[in-house]
């Protein structure tokens, strides 16, 4: 660990503080590809909080696709 002096603090993100903002912009049938099921589960939770439904499937590439279904 080391100290960096004089480094400015980055500004806060405007609006929502979530890194999963894409879920709010997705329409039924849209898909996002994520690296693993841990991230897919987090996205699914975000959909559930917003009263939307989703489904996730492992893709042949090893990644995971998350679709908005309702």
N, C-alpha and C positions, 0 to 999 in steps of 0.2 A: 504494500500500500504506500502511496506517496501523495504529497500535498501539491495541488496546483493553485498558485496564487493569481488572483485577478481574472479568473475565468468567469464570464458573465452567465447568469442563470437563464436558460432558454425560456421563452414565453409559454404560458399555459395554452393548451389547445382550446380553441373557441368552441363554444357549444357543449358538446358531450365529451366526457373524459374517457370514453371507452375506445379500445383499439379495434372493436368489432363493429364499427359504424356501417360497414357494408350491408349488414343484415337489415338495417332500416331502409336501404335503397333497393333491396332485392324485390322482384316481383315473382309471382307464382311461376315455377318452371325454371327459374334462374339457379345457377350452380356456382359455388366457389370451391376451389381445390386447396386443401390444407395438407400439412406434412404428416399429421398423426391424429389418432382418435381423441387424444386429450384436448386438442384444439377444436375438433369437431364437436365434442361434448360441450365445450364452452359456448360454441355457436348455437348449439341446440338449446341450451339454457337461455341464451339471449332471445331466441325465437319464442320460447315458452313464456318468458316475462312479457313479451309484446303480444301475447295471444295469437301467435302464428305457429304453424306446424312445419316441421322439417324432417328430412330423412338423410341418412349418411350411408355411404357404401365405399368399401375399399376398391380402388381402381387397379388395373393391371400394372401400372407403373409403381405401385406401392404407396402412393399418396391416397388421400381420402377425399371424396367429393361430398359436399353438403348441399342439398337441394331444398328450396322452399316449396312446400307442397300445398299449403293453404295460406 
